[in-house]
Amino acid sequence: MWYLIGGVLFILFLLVLMYNSLIYRKNQIENMEGAIDAYLKQRYDLIPNLVESVKAYMEHEKSVLEEITKLRTLAMSAKSFDEKIEYESRLSELLDKLLLNVENYPQLRASENFLQLQETLTELEENIAAARRAYNQAVTDYNNAIEMFPTNIMASWMGLKRRKVFEIPENERKNIDVGKLFRN
Amino acid sequence: MSVNYSEINRIRKRYIEKFFGYLLVFILLETGLFFLLRGSEYFLIIFPVGFLGLFFLTSVPDAYKNFLKENIYKPFLEELGIEYKPERGFDEEIVKNCVLLPGYDDYESKNYIKGGNFEAAEIKLSEEYYDSDEKRYESRTVFEGVLLIVYSKKTLTPLLITKNSFHLSDILPIFTDKYRQKMDDLEFEKMFDVYAADPIEARKILTHNVMRELIKLKKETDFYEMFFEGTLRFVTFKDLKLVDISSMFTEMNEERFLLNIFGVIKIFKVVEFLNEKAEA
């Protein structure tokens, strides 16, 4: 009799562990989503100022600026986080391209207002890149948990579905200035 | 960084000569014993000669150690603007509060060096425990190596980089590692475990480039653990000696010999990493 009670208690304990570990992983993703959203919000607020300050100098980049403004609007009105992720990846690539092209505009490089905006944007991009990586790891952990035994059984009872990872632009993997991240 | 390699090699050769001197004395004493057991009177000549040799040679290692410290090691470090105090160590309070070091009962620290924004010293920590019959205390070493502290200007959230170990949560998702951060670099993951309270801050520090540099640094210096907190960077090196005299005749490869005798070069590489790569 005691063995039976012990066995039932043990199974209950395992179920609690499984449930909690899945909820923990789900919350981790939500936590990272919240952090990314906060950084993105800061970037949305920054983009109009950036576009405004560069459009007078960068006549030839008009199409890029228009695309950035369009993507910002789309990303802000995205219905799901996955949709937002797609717009954000493209927006990041375009912003990188824009900042690289600044080299061709000496007058713009001399503008104090632009330099300040550029610095803020670079810092924001670094935060977003780090948050994306943290989000991706949280998603990978979560996806592993809902597919691995024995948590897959509990995950299917809870109706948990696979999540999509944030695609990291290739240039972000290669051209990171390590020093900047530690700058005082 | 300039090192007087020819002077080091000259001393090394003399040290090896003395080693062979020891060997000769040993053979003489063995031969003396042989004659004594055979009842021959030759031992009356051989024994005194052997003991006389032993008398002259006994003080040699200490003399050489001191010679090396005072004439090679100290000027070498002074030239680099580094203060060296062979008899001094870290204050116990620092060691007690350093999260990288285990609990201990006895503490020893020596060979202290202090540079522009860093200090390091050899540390030996031991703990007492009951022996198998639980009757008396024994002592065992829990950490032996070097502790390096780098003082930085940049404030960082707590981050621990340690040797990779097995985690149950990797194979059984029932378990979770609350503070462990899995990084997106397979080679780095195989080498290290990272613990941080803030996953985003951890990744801001450990970018892909920094992870690559850390892998390289680990291969070059074999540092044991790293801990960043606020403006302090703690690094431990297990079984490293800042100056290792014994390697003078055990290590024949010149490059490795220099790295061994000047374990401090490994410290410089880590300080350089933290200053140039991480603080640029």
Boltz contact constraints between the chains, C-beta under 6 A:
constraints:
  - contact:
      token1: [A, 17]
      token2: [B, 174]
      max_distance: 6.0
  - contact:
      token1: [A, 18]
      token2: [B, 174]
      max_distance: 6.0
  - contact:
      token1: [A, 21]
      token2: [B, 173]
      max_distance: 6.0
  - contact:
      token1: [A, 21]
      token2: [B, 174]
      max_distance: 6.0
  - contact:
      token1: [A, 21]
      token2: [B, 176]
      max_distance: 6.0
  - contact:
      token1: [A, 24]
      token2: [B, 176]
      max_distance: 6.0
  - contact:
      token1: [A, 35]
      token2: [B, 200]
      max_distance: 6.0
  - contact:
      token1: [A, 130]
      token2: [B, 200]
      max_distance: 6.0
  - contact:
      token1: [A, 130]
      token2: [B, 203]
      max_distance: 6.0
  - contact:
      token1: [A, 130]
      token2: [B, 204]
      max_distance: 6.0
  - contact:
      token1: [A, 131]
      token2: [B, 200]
      max_distance: 6.0
  - contact:
      token1: [A, 133]
      token2: [B, 184]
      max_distance: 6.0
  - contact:
      token1: [A, 133]
      token2: [B, 203]
      max_distance: 6.0
  - contact:
      token1: [A, 134]
      token2: [B, 199]
      max_distance: 6.0
  - contact:
      token1: [A, 134]
      token2: [B, 200]
      max_distance: 6.0
  - contact:
      token1: [A, 134]
      token2: [B, 203]
      max_distance: 6.0
  - contact:
      token1: [A, 137]
      token2: [B, 182]
      max_distance: 6.0
  - contact:
      token1: [A, 145]
      token2: [B, 173]
      max_distance: 6.0
  - contact:
      token1: [A, 148]
      token2: [B, 173]
      max_distance: 6.0
  - contact:
      token1: [A, 151]
      token2: [B, 173]
      max_distance: 6.0
  - contact:
      token1: [A, 173]
      token2: [B, 208]
      max_distance: 6.0
  - contact:
      token1: [A, 176]
      token2: [B, 207]
      max_distance: 6.0
  - contact:
      token1: [A, 176]
      token2: [B, 209]
      max_distance: 6.0
  - contact:
      token1: [A, 178]
      token2: [B, 207]
      max_distance: 6.0
  - contact:
      token1: [A, 178]
      token2: [B, 209]
      max_distance: 6.0
  - contact:
      token1: [A, 178]
      token2: [B, 210]
      max_distance: 6.0
  - contact:
      token1: [A, 178]
      token2: [B, 277]
      max_distance: 6.0
  - contact:
      token1: [A, 179]
      token2: [B, 280]
      max_distance: 6.0
  - contact:
      token1: [A, 181]
      token2: [B, 204]
      max_distance: 6.0
  - contact:
      token1: [A, 181]
      token2: [B, 207]
      max_distance: 6.0
  - contact:
      token1: [A, 182]
      token2: [B, 154]
      max_distance: 6.0
  - contact:
      token1: [A, 182]
      token2: [B, 278]
      max_distance: 6.0
  - contact:
      token1: [A, 182]
      token2: [B, 279]
      max_distance: 6.0
  - contact:
      token1: [A, 184]
      token2: [B, 153]
      max_distance: 6.0
  - contact:
      token1: [A, 184]
      token2: [B, 154]
      max_distance: 6.0
